[in-house]
Amino acid sequence: MKTNLLVTVFILLGLLGCNTVKGVGQDLQKAGEKLEDAAKKK
């Protein structure tokens, strides 16, 4: 019983971690696009 609960918790933490990493990647991509746009305007 405890093993099933622990496995479930680790799976949920893994999914949340992946989502967080994906979000950071998207933020960095947007920041890079803004820098690129600013460089093109000069």
N, C-alpha and C positions, 0 to 999 in steps of 0.2 A: 504494500500500500504506500509506504513512504517513498519507495523507489519510483513509483509512477508519478507521484507528486513532484519529486526532484527533477525527473526527466522533463515533465511538463514545464516547470519553472525555467529550466535551462533552455528549452526550445523557445519559450516566449522571450527570454532575455536575448537570445541570438537573433530573433526576428526584429526586436526593437533596435538592437545594435546595427543591424544591416540598414534599417530605415534611417537611422541617424547618420550613418556614413554616407548614404545616398543623398541626404539633405545637405550635408556639408559639401559634397561634390557639386551639387547644383548651385549652391551659393558661390562657390569658387568660380564656376563656369560663368555665372552672371557677372561677377566682378571682372573677370578677364575680358568679357565682351564689352563692358563699359570702358575699360582701359584701352581696348583696341579702337573703339569708336572715338575716344578722345584723341588718340594718336593720329587717326585718319583726318581729323578736323584741322590739325596743325599743319 
